[in-house]
Amino acid sequence: MTYIMIGLIALVVGIAFGWFVCQAKAKADTKTAGGIIETARKEAEETLRDARVKTQEETLRLREQFDKESKDRRQELLEMERRVMQRESNLDRKADLLDRKTEEVSKKEVAIVEREKELHKIQTEIDDLKKLTQRELERVAGLSAEEAKKRLLLQLQEDIHAEAAAMTRRILDEAKQQADREAKRTITIAIERCASNFVQTATNCTIVLPSEEMKGRIIGREGRNIRALERATGVEFLVDEVPDGIIISSFDPYRREVARLALEKLVKDGRFQPAKIEEKVEEAKTELVKRTQEIGDAAAQDLGIFDLPKELLQLLGRLHFRTSFGQNVLTHSIEVAYLAEMMARELGLDADAAKRGGLLHDIGKSIDHEVEGTHVELGIKLLKKYNQNEKVIAAMQSHHEDYPYASPEAYVVTAADVLSAARPGARRGTIENYIKRLGDLEKIATSFPGVKNAYAISAGRELRVFVVPEKIDDFRALELAREIADRVQSELKFPGEIKVNVIREMRAVEYAR
């Protein structure tokens, strides 16, 4: 029990001690919390005081800024008000000016209306005077207004017709003079730079023999050698025409050259028999083929053309032994090539195409004795066969106007061909053809109505046509000259050009007694 009591007392003492300790701690904590609160209160007061100061400063700044903006705004409003007032003043002034202008326009409109009334009245009076004058003129002249108008229009038409004819003639003369100057300049330059031979071949050649006895050996027994020679070569041998010589006659220069070479080989060999004759003729043909190749190659190289096929060169060389109206065809072709190239350069065209077209324009004549067709058609086929440029074919195919002109170079080649053929001494023509051409010219001119006489003069280079002046006026004379020239150009073939000169002459004759 004692222990229990001691324990209870100790428990009570412990509890009391603990309560005192807790009370002391609570007082200490209360004192500490009060200090913290007081510190917080002081800090809050200081923060509040600082915030009030900043608020007052910000309020003062904002108020100053607002005052400044308000002042600026008031200034702008005042400026705008001033401008508005000035604009209103200007508008008032313009309105006053517009009112004055409107009043002036109204007054002018009234004046114009009055003036129109006066003019209308004056116009009425003028019309009345015109009618009165017209009736008086009709009475004096004895013509109605319609008749006078017709006469006036007829006279005016005649005057205009004559003036138009004179103007047309002047324009044509000027254009022709200009064209003539340019054409003559181009052709003159080309001719000055090109020098060619004249007619140089004939239809026969003479072979000189070592002795007169050689003729008998050439003729052979009963003429078998001479017949074999003529049969193999296709030419005629004239034995008795010249002493110590034989004439070879043929219109084909190529055959004539084969016969000449073969006969020279036989004379040199001395053996005359049909088998030997055929052998020498074949040798001559082989030699001539090689020679024509060299001639064609030399002609092309002289012109600066280095890419022609050897077949074309060989055909070109054959033209050396071909003539046209007595003119050597190869020489003519080379001349045409030179002239075409020079004229093309002067005119700014394709000089190479013109030169090649000029050189090859008569290439068909190398085979036209062997193949059917015109030399133009054969030439086109040959150039296409050997893959020549289409521009070259177009340049050469129109030189006889069998095909339409397909390029400017075609006109140049045609002009060069005519120029080469028409120059003095280039070709030989018969007197019969010359007289026939003159007669055809005069016949064409006299076939037109209103033509009285026609005369071909200047070796057929000019056609003078005299017309009936009562049937042909000046303007119709110009048309007639053109129609005659077109018909001559379409119906006749001629070198160069023909001048058609239509002459209209009016003579008034009277006698004084």
C-alpha positions in Angstrom: 0.0 0.0 0.0 2.8 2.2 0.9 4.3 1.8 -2.5 1.1 2.5 -4.0 0.7 5.7 -2.2 4.2 6.7 -2.9 3.5 6.0 -6.5 0.3 8.1 -6.5 2.1 11.0 -4.8 4.9 10.8 -7.3 2.4 10.8 -10.1 0.6 13.8 -8.7 3.9 15.6 -8.2 4.9 14.8 -11.8 1.6 16.0 -13.2 1.9 19.2 -11.3 5.5 19.7 -12.4 4.5 19.1 -16.0 1.6 21.6 -15.8 3.9 24.3 -14.5 6.4 23.5 -17.2 3.7 23.8 -19.9 2.4 27.0 -18.5 5.9 28.5 -18.5 6.4 27.4 -22.1 3.1 28.8 -23.2 3.9 32.2 -21.7 7.3 32.1 -23.4 5.6 31.2 -26.7 3.0 33.9 -26.2 5.6 36.5 -25.7 7.5 35.4 -28.9 4.3 35.4 -31.0 3.5 38.9 -29.9 6.9 40.1 -31.1 6.5 38.5 -34.4 3.0 40.0 -34.8 4.3 43.4 -33.9 7.2 43.1 -36.4 4.7 42.1 -39.1 2.4 45.0 -38.2 5.3 47.4 -38.5 6.4 46.0 -41.9 2.8 46.1 -43.2 2.5 49.8 -42.2 5.8 50.6 -44.0 4.7 48.7 -47.1 1.3 50.5 -47.0 3.1 53.8 -46.6 5.4 53.1 -49.6 2.5 51.9 -51.7 0.6 55.2 -50.9 3.7 57.2 -51.9 4.1 55.2 -55.3 0.4 55.5 -55.9 0.5 59.3 -55.4 3.5 59.5 -57.7 1.9 57.4 -60.4 -1.3 59.4 -60.1 0.6 62.6 -60.4 2.5 61.3 -63.5 -0.7 60.1 -65.2 -2.4 63.4 -64.4 0.5 65.3 -66.0 0.4 62.9 -69.0 -3.3 63.3 -69.4 -3.0 67.1 -69.1 -0.4 67.1 -71.9 -2.4 64.8 -74.2 -5.5 66.9 -73.5 -3.6 70.0 -74.4 -2.3 68.4 -77.6 -5.7 67.2 -78.5 -7.2 70.6 -78.0 -4.5 72.1 -80.2 -5.3 69.6 -83.0 -9.0 70.2 -82.6 -8.3 74.0 -82.9 -6.2 73.4 -86.1 -8.8 71.2 -87.6 -11.5 73.7 -86.8 -9.3 76.5 -88.4 -8.9 74.4 -91.6 -12.6 73.5 -91.7 -13.5 77.1 -91.5 -11.0 78.0 -94.2 -12.4 75.3 -96.5 -15.9 76.5 -95.8 -14.7 79.9 -96.8 -13.2 78.6 -100.0 -16.3 76.7 -100.8 -18.4 79.8 -100.3 -16.1 81.7 -102.6 -16.3 79.0 -105.3 -20.0 78.8 -104.9 -20.2 82.5 -105.6 -18.0 82.1 -108.6 -20.0 79.2 -109.9 -23.2 81.2 -109.5 -21.7 84.0 -111.5 -20.5 81.6 -114.2 -23.9 80.0 -114.4 -25.5 83.3 -114.8 -23.1 84.2 -117.6 -23.7 80.8 -119.3 -27.4 81.4 -119.1 -27.0 84.8 -120.7 -24.8 83.3 -123.5 -27.4 80.5 -124.1 -30.0 83.1 -124.6 -27.7 85.0 -126.9 -27.0 81.9 -128.9 -30.6 81.0 -129.3 -31.2 84.5 -130.6 -28.2 84.1 -132.9 -29.5 80.8 -134.2 -32.8 82.3 -135.0 -31.1 85.1 -136.9 -28.9 82.5 -138.8 -31.9 80.4 -139.6 -33.6 83.5 -141.0 -30.5 84.4 -143.0 -30.1 80.7 -144.3 -33.8 80.8 -145.4 -33.1 84.0 -147.3 -29.9 82.5 -148.8 -31.8 79.4 -149.9 -34.4 81.6 -151.5 -31.7 83.6 -153.3 -30.1 80.3 -154.5 -33.3 79.1 -155.9 -33.9 82.4 -157.6 -30.3 82.4 -158.9 -30.6 78.8 -160.1 -33.8 79.6 -162.0 -32.2 82.6 -163.5 -29.1 80.6 -164.5 -31.3 77.9 -166.0 -33.2 80.5 -168.0 -30.0 82.2 -169.2 -28.0 79.0 -170.0 -31.0 77.0 -171.3 -29.9 74.0 -169.1 -31.6 72.4 -166.2 -29.8 71.8 -162.9 -29.5 68.1 -163.6 -28.0 68.7 -167.0 -25.5 71.2 -165.7 -24.6 68.9 -162.9 -24.0 66.0 -165.4 -21.8 68.3 -167.6 -19.8 69.5 -164.6 -19.3 65.9 -163.3 -18.3 64.8 -166.8 -15.7 67.6 -167.1 -14.5 66.9 -163.5 -14.2 63.2 -164.3 -12.1 63.9 -167.4 -9.8 66.2 -165.5 -9.4 63.7 -162.7 -8.8 60.9 -165.3 -6.1 62.9 -167.0 -4.5 63.9 -163.7 -4.6 60.2 -162.5 -3.0 59.1 -165.8 -0.3 61.7 -165.4 0.3 60.8 -161.8 0.4 57.1 -162.6 2.8 57.7 -165.5 5.0 59.7 -163.2 5.0 57.1 -160.5 5.7 54.3 -162.9 8.5 56.3 -164.5 10.1 57.0 -161.2 9.7 53.3 -160.1 11.1 52.1 -163.4 14.0 54.5 -163.3 14.9 53.4 -159.7 14.6 49.7 -160.7 16.6 50.3 -163.8 19.3 52.0 -161.8 19.5 49.2 -159.3 19.4 46.5 -161.9 22.0 48.1 -164.1 24.2 48.6 -161.1 24.0 45.0 -160.0 24.4 43.6 -163.6 27.3 46.0 -164.3 29.1 44.9 -161.2 28.6 41.3 -162.2 29.7 41.8 -165.8 32.8 43.8 -164.8 33.9 40.9 -162.6 33.2 38.2 -165.1 35.0 37.7 -168.5 33.9 34.8 -170.7 34.5 33.5 -174.1 32.3 34.0 -177.1 31.0 31.3 -179.5 33.8 28.8 -179.9 32.6 25.5 -181.5 31.2 24.5 -184.8 29.7 21.3 -186.2 32.8 19.8 -187.7 36.6 19.5 -187.2 39.5 18.6 -189.4 42.1 15.9 -188.8 45.4 16.4 -190.7 46.8 13.1 -192.1 50.5 12.3 -192.7 49.9 11.8 -196.4 47.1 11.5 -199.0 47.7 7.7 -199.1 46.4 7.4 -195.6 42.9 8.2 -196.9 42.8 5.0 -198.9 43.7 2.9 -195.8 41.0 4.7 -193.8 38.4 4.0 -196.4 39.4 0.4 -196.7 38.4 -2.2 -199.3 35.0 -1.3 -200.7 34.7 1.3 -197.9 34.4 -1.2 -195.0 36.8 0.7 -192.7 35.1 4.0 -193.1 31.7 2.4 -192.6 32.9 0.6 -189.5 34.3 3.8 -188.2 31.1 5.8 -188.8 29.0 3.0 -187.3 31.1 2.8 -184.2 31.3 6.6 -183.6 27.9 7.8 -185.0 29.5 10.7 -187.0 30.2 11.4 -190.7 33.7 11.4 -192.2 34.2 13.6 -195.3 37.3 12.3 -197.0 37.5 14.3 -200.2 36.8 17.8 -198.8 40.3 18.9 -198.0 43.7 17.7 -199.1 45.8 15.6 -196.7 43.0 15.7 -194.2 39.6 14.4 -193.2 36.6 16.4 -191.9 34.6 14.9 -189.0 31.0 16.3 -189.1 28.4 15.9 -186.4 26.0 18.1 -184.4 27.0 16.1 -181.3 30.4 17.5 -180.1 30.8 14.6 -177.7 30.6 12.0 -180.5 32.8 14.2 -182.7 35.5 14.2 -180.0 35.3 10.4 -179.7 35.7 10.1 -183.4 38.6 12.5 -183.5 40.5 10.7 -180.7 39.8 7.3 -182.2 41.0 8.4 -185.7 44.2 9.9 -184.2 44.9 6.6 -182.4 44.3 4.6 -185.6 46.6 6.9 -187.7 49.3 6.6 -185.1 48.9 2.8 -184.9 48.7 2.4 -188.7 46.5 -0.7 -188.6 43.0 -0.1 -190.1 40.5 -3.0 -189.8 37.0 -3.2 -188.3 38.2 -5.0 -185.1 41.0 -2.5 -184.5 38.6 0.4 -185.2 36.2 -0.8 -182.5 39.0 -1.3 -180.1 40.4 2.3 -180.6 36.9 3.7 -180.4 36.4 2.1 -177.0 39.8 3.4 -175.9 38.8 6.9 -177.1 35.5 6.6 -175.1 37.3 5.5 -172.0 39.8 8.3 -172.4 37.1 10.9 -173.0 35.2 9.7 -169.8 38.3 10.4 -167.8 38.9 13.7 -169.6 35.3 14.8 -168.9 35.7 14.0 -165.3 38.8 16.2 -165.2 37.1 19.0 -167.0 34.1 18.9 -164.7 36.3 18.8 -161.6 38.4 21.8 -162.9 35.2 23.8 -163.6 33.9 23.1 -160.1 37.2 23.9 -158.4 37.5 27.2 -160.4 34.2 28.2 -158.8 35.2 27.1 -155.3 32.8 24.1 -155.2 34.5 21.0 -153.8 31.7 18.6 -152.6 30.0 17.6 -155.9 29.7 13.8 -156.5 32.0 12.5 -159.1 29.0 11.4 -161.2 27.8 15.0 -161.4 31.3 16.2 -162.2 31.5 13.7 -165.1 28.2 14.9 -166.5 29.3 18.5 -166.0 32.4 17.7 -168.0 30.3 16.4 -170.9 28.7 19.8 -171.2 32.1 20.9 -172.6 31.2 19.0 -175.7 27.7 20.3 -176.0 26.6 23.5 -177.7 23.3 25.5 -177.6 22.8 28.0 -180.4 26.5 27.7 -181.0 27.4 28.6 -177.4 29.5 26.1 -175.4 27.1 24.9 -172.6 29.9 24.4 -170.0 31.3 27.8 -170.6 27.8 29.2 -170.5 27.1 27.4 -167.2 30.3 28.7 -165.6 29.5 32.2 -166.7 25.9 31.9 -165.3 27.4 30.6 -162.0 29.7 33.6 -161.7 27.0 36.1 -162.6 24.4 34.5 -160.3 26.9 34.5 -157.4 27.9 38.1 -157.9 24.3 39.4 -158.2 23.2 37.3 -155.2 26.0 38.9 -153.1 25.0 42.4 -154.2 21.3 41.6 -153.3 22.1 40.0 -150.0 20.9 36.5 -151.0 22.4 33.0 -150.6 25.3 33.4 -153.0 26.4 29.7 -152.7 22.9 28.4 -153.7 22.8 30.8 -156.6 26.3 29.8 -157.8 25.5 26.1 -157.6 22.1 26.6 -159.3 23.8 28.6 -162.1 26.5 25.9 -162.6 24.0 23.0 -162.7 21.1 24.7 -164.4 21.8 23.0 -167.7 23.1 19.7 -166.3 20.2 17.9 -168.0 21.6 18.7 -171.4 24.4 16.2 -170.8 21.9 13.3 -171.2 19.0 14.8 -173.1 20.1 13.1 -176.3 19.9 9.7 -174.6 16.9 10.1 -172.2 13.4 11.4 -173.0 12.4 14.6 -171.4 13.3 18.3 -171.3 16.7 19.3 -170.0 15.1 21.0 -167.0 13.2 17.9 -165.9 16.3 15.7 -166.4 18.4 18.2 -164.5 16.0 18.1 -161.5 16.0 14.3 -161.5 19.8 14.2 -161.6 20.2 16.6 -158.7 17.6 14.7 -156.6 19.3 11.4 -157.5 22.7 12.7 -156.2 21.2 14.3 -153.1 21.7 18.0 -153.9 20.3 20.7 -151.6 16.6 21.5 -152.3 17.6 25.2 -152.3 19.9 24.5 -155.3 17.2 22.7 -157.1 14.7 25.5 -156.5 17.3 28.0 -157.8 17.8 26.2 -161.1 14.4 24.7 -162.0 12.7 28.0 -163.1 15.3 29.4 -165.6 13.0 28.6 -168.5 9.8 29.3 -166.4 8.7 25.6 -166.6 8.3 25.7 -162.8 7.2 28.6 -160.6 9.8 30.7 -158.9 10.3 29.1 -155.4 13.1 31.4 -154.1 14.8 34.7 -154.7 17.8 32.9 -155.9 15.7 31.4 -158.8 15.1 34.9 -160.2 18.9 35.6 -160.0 19.8 32.4 -161.8 17.2 33.2 -164.5 18.5 36.7 -164.9 22.1 35.4 -165.1 21.1 32.8 -167.7 19.3 35.4 -169.9 22.3 37.8 -169.5 24.8 35.2 -170.5 22.7 34.2 -173.5 21.7 37.7 -174.6 25.1 39.4 -174.7 26.5 40.2 -178.1 28.3 37.2 -179.7 27.1 34.7 -177.2 24.7 32.9 -179.5 24.0 32.5 -183.2 20.5 32.9 -184.5 19.1 32.5 -188.0 17.8 35.4 -190.0 14.5 33.5 -190.4 13.9 33.3 -186.6 14.8 36.9 -186.2 12.4 38.1 -188.9 9.7 35.8 -187.5 10.1 37.2 -184.0 9.8 40.8 -185.3 6.6 39.8 -187.1 5.2 38.1 -184.1 5.8 41.2 -182.0 4.0 43.5 -184.4 1.2 41.0 -184.8 0.6 40.9 -181.1 0.5 44.7 -180.8 -1.9 45.2 -183.7 -4.3 42.6 -182.3 -5.5 45.1 -179.6 -8.4 47.4 -180.4 -7.5 51.0 -180.9 -4.0 50.3 -182.3 -3.3 51.9 -185.6 0.3 50.7 -186.4 3.1 48.8 -184.6 6.8 48.7 -185.4 9.5 46.5 -184.0 12.8 48.4 -183.9 16.3 48.3 -182.3 16.7 44.6 -183.4 13.5 43.7 -181.7 14.4 45.3 -178.4 11.7 48.0 -178.7 8.1 47.8 -179.9 6.6 51.2 -180.8 2.8 51.1 -180.9 0.8 54.0 -182.4 -2.9 54.3 -181.2 -6.0 56.2 -182.3 -6.2 59.1 -179.9 -10.0 59.3 -180.1 -10.3 55.7 -178.9 -7.4 55.5 -176.4 -6.9 58.1 -173.7 -3.8 58.6 -171.6 -4.9 56.3 -168.8 -5.8 53.5 -171.3 -2.5 54.0 -173.0 -0.7 53.0 -169.8 -2.9 49.9 -169.4 -2.4 49.0 -173.1 1.4 49.1 -172.7 1.2 46.8 -169.7 -1.2 44.4 -171.5 1.0 44.2 -174.6 4.1 43.6 -172.5 2.3 40.8 -170.5 1.1 39.1 -173.7 4.6 39.3 -175.4 6.1 37.9 -172.2 3.7 35.0 -172.1 3.6 34.1 -175.8 7.2 34.7 -177.1 10.6 33.5 -176.1 13.3 36.1 -176.3 16.6 37.0 -174.6 16.9 40.2 -172.5 13.9 42.5 -172.5 11.6 44.3 -174.9 10.5 47.8 -174.4 6.8 48.5 -175.3 6.3 52.1 -176.1 2.7 53.2 -176.7 2.4 56.6 -178.5 -0.8 58.6 -178.5 -0.6 61.7 -180.6 -3.3 64.3 -181.1 -2.9 66.8 -183.9 -5.2 69.8 -184.5 -5.0 71.2 -188.0 -6.9 74.3 -189.4 -6.4 76.4 -192.4 -6.7 80.3 -192.7 -7.9 81.6 -195.9 
